[in-house]
Amino acid sequence: MQERIERLFEEQPPHYSHEQNALFEEFRDMLNRGTIRAAEPDASAPTGWRANAWVKKGILLGFRMGAVVRMAENSAFPFFDKSTYPLRSFGAKDGVRIVPGGSSVRDGCYIGRGVTCMPPMFVNVGAYVDDGTMVDSHALIGSCAQIGRNCHISAAAQIGGVLEPVGALPVIIEEEVLVGGNCGVYEGTVIKRRAVLGSGTILNRSMPVYDLVRETVHRADVDGPLLIPEEAVVVAGARRIESQPGKDWGISLYTPVIIKYRDAGTEAKIQLEDLLR
């Protein structure tokens, strides 16, 4: 599969044959089943993850191969998208709960058993949302983002993807992470397992994260992602400008701050409710 996808990606033929379209459909089905992923765990990598550039090439290939068509013909609100990426279809046997109210899941992404989708939310192509995770109202799971088991992506949270460049690591949210309301995680940031992001926290590669507990500053490497440690509790903070004229004007800049690591008090506040799943 990898060899055939990469060859077709480089060929760029003027027209695609039945066999080439069938190849893409097989590729997209594998994304749906979770047998291939845009990124996957790799214990040998510094972040614990590696990007699969060939999978991202295959997703980009789908955009090249598809034509813009009218979709949802029987709906009062049709939309227009690439023919290669229709809405993802589900059945009761899939074990996914999609509450009515305008949610959309694009074909070519993995949605695990026990996932709950609260309306309206959106999951983009190439994403991987593992078992037992809740995606709350107005939340976005971006293209190729990887979400672990038993996470809670709270209302209006934005989980960016990274579809291009193809070699870049997408946003990774590991197991049992709580992403608070109105959070934004972008640019290939990796949130390690059981971390907690307080409401309104924004994270990207350009932002240093000040760790008050371990008395260190977490920064992205030149070519690597920002890495948030396991069980870190991150909140939105501010850092005073010490240079002129910002100092004279009393200006502060937003900065994320690790104020603690998960303890019994944290567990009591963020305990997920099994009855909702």
Residue pairs with C-beta under 8 A, 6 or more apart in sequence:
1 26
1 27
1 30
1 36
2 54
4 23
5 23
5 27
5 54
5 55
5 57
5 58
5 61
6 54
6 57
8 20
8 23
8 61
9 57
9 58
9 60
9 61
12 64
13 20
16 65
20 65
21 65
24 58
24 61
24 62
24 65
24 84
27 36
27 58
27 62
28 62
28 84
28 107
28 108
30 36
31 37
31 55
31 59
31 108
31 109
31 110
31 125
31 126
32 88
32 107
32 108
32 109
32 110
33 110
34 110
34 112
34 128
36 52
36 55
37 52
37 55
37 110
37 128
37 146
38 51
38 52
38 55
38 56
38 59
38 126
38 128
38 144
38 146
38 170
39 49
39 50
39 51
39 52
39 144
39 146
39 169
39 170
39 172
40 49
40 50
40 52
40 146
41 48
41 49
42 48
42 49
42 50
46 224
47 169
47 172
47 190
47 224
47 225
47 227
48 190
48 192
49 146
49 169
49 172
49 190
50 169
51 166
51 167
51 168
51 169
51 170
53 166
53 167
55 126
56 126
56 144
56 163
56 164
56 166
57 166
59 108
59 125
59 126
59 143
59 144
59 163
60 163
60 164
60 166
62 82
62 84
62 85
62 108
62 125
63 82
63 84
63 85
65 84
66 82
66 83
66 84
66 85
67 82
67 83
68 80
68 81
68 82
68 83
69 80
69 81
69 82
69 83
70 78
70 79
70 80
71 78
71 79
71 80
71 81
71 86
71 87
72 78
72 79
72 87
85 106
85 107
85 108
85 125
86 107
87 104
87 105
87 106
87 107
88 105
88 106
88 107
88 108
88 109
88 111
88 123
89 107
90 96
90 98
90 105
90 111
94 111
94 113
95 113
95 114
96 111
96 112
96 113
96 114
96 115
96 116
96 117
97 114
97 115
97 116
97 117
98 105
98 117
99 116
99 117
99 118
99 119
100 119
101 118
101 119
101 120
101 137
102 119
102 120
103 117
103 118
103 119
103 120
103 121
103 122
104 120
104 121
104 122
104 123
105 111
105 117
105 122
105 123
106 122
106 123
106 124
106 125
107 125
108 125
108 126
109 123
109 124
109 125
109 126
109 127
109 128
109 129
109 141
110 127
110 128
110 129
110 130
111 117
111 123
111 129
112 129
112 130
112 131
112 132
112 133
112 149
113 131
113 132
114 131
114 132
114 133
114 277
115 129
115 130
115 131
115 132
115 133
115 134
115 135
116 133
116 134
116 135
116 276
116 277
117 123
117 135
118 134
118 135
118 136
118 137
118 139
118 155
119 137
120 137
120 138
121 135
121 136
121 137
121 138
121 139
121 140
121 141
122 139
122 140
122 141
123 129
123 135
123 141
124 140
124 141
124 142
124 143
124 144
124 145
124 161
125 143
125 144
126 143
126 144
126 145
126 161
126 163
126 170
127 141
127 142
127 143
127 144
127 145
127 146
127 147
127 161
128 145
128 146
128 147
129 135
129 141
129 147
130 147
130 148
130 149
130 151
130 175
131 149
131 150
132 149
132 150
132 277
133 147
133 148
133 149
133 150
133 151
133 152
133 153
134 151
134 152
134 153
134 272
134 276
134 277
135 141
135 153
136 152
136 153
136 154
136 155
136 156
136 157
136 181
137 155
137 156
138 155
138 156
139 153
139 154
139 155
139 156
139 157
139 158
139 159
140 157
140 158
140 159
141 147
141 153
141 159
141 161
142 158
142 159
142 160
142 161
142 162
142 170
142 171
143 161
143 162
143 163
143 170
144 161
144 162
144 163
144 170
145 159
145 160
145 161
145 170
145 171
145 172
145 173
146 170
146 171
146 172
146 173
147 153
147 159
147 173
148 173
148 174
148 175
148 176
148 177
148 193
149 175
149 176
150 175
150 176
150 272
151 173
151 175
151 176
151 177
151 178
151 179
152 177
152 178
152 179
152 270
152 272
153 159
153 173
153 179
154 178
154 179
154 180
154 181
154 182
154 183
154 199
155 181
155 182
156 181
156 182
157 179
157 180
157 181
157 182
157 183
157 184
157 185
158 183
158 184
158 185
158 186
159 171
159 173
159 179
159 185
160 171
160 184
160 185
160 186
160 187
161 170
161 171
162 168
162 169
162 170
162 171
162 187
162 188
163 170
168 188
169 188
169 190
169 224
169 225
170 188
171 185
171 186
171 187
171 188
171 189
171 190
172 188
172 189
172 190
172 191
172 225
173 179
173 185
173 191
174 190
174 191
174 192
174 193
174 194
174 195
174 230
175 193
175 194
176 193
176 194
177 191
177 193
177 194
177 195
177 196
177 197
178 195
178 196
178 197
178 270
179 185
179 191
179 197
180 196
180 197
180 198
180 199
180 200
180 201
181 199
181 200
182 199
182 200
183 197
183 198
183 199
183 200
183 201
183 202
183 203
184 201
184 202
184 203
184 204
185 191
185 197
185 202
185 203
185 204
186 202
186 203
186 204
186 205
187 204
187 205
187 206
187 225
187 226
188 205
188 225
188 226
189 203
189 204
189 205
189 225
189 226
189 227
189 228
190 225
190 226
190 227
190 228
191 197
191 203
191 228
192 227
192 228
192 229
192 230
192 231
192 232
193 230
193 231
194 230
194 231
194 262
195 228
195 229
195 230
195 231
195 232
195 233
195 234
196 231
196 232
196 233
196 234
196 262
196 266
196 270
197 203
197 234
198 233
198 234
198 235
198 236
199 236
200 236
201 234
201 235
201 236
201 256
202 236
202 254
202 256
203 209
203 226
203 228
203 234
203 256
204 226
205 220
205 225
205 226
206 220
207 226
207 255
207 256
208 217
208 218
208 219
208 255
209 217
209 218
209 219
209 226
209 228
209 234
209 255
209 256
209 257
209 258
210 217
210 237
210 239
210 255
210 256
210 257
210 258
211 217
211 218
211 229
211 232
211 257
211 258
212 257
212 258
212 259
213 258
213 259
213 260
213 261
214 258
218 226
218 227
218 228
218 229
218 258
219 226
220 226
220 227
228 234
228 258
229 258
229 261
231 261
231 262
232 258
232 261
233 258
233 259
233 260
233 261
233 262
233 266
234 256
234 257
234 258
234 259
235 256
235 257
235 259
236 254
236 256
236 257
237 254
237 255
237 256
237 257
238 252
238 253
238 254
238 255
239 252
239 253
239 254
239 255
240 247
240 251
240 252
241 247
241 251
241 252
241 253
260 266
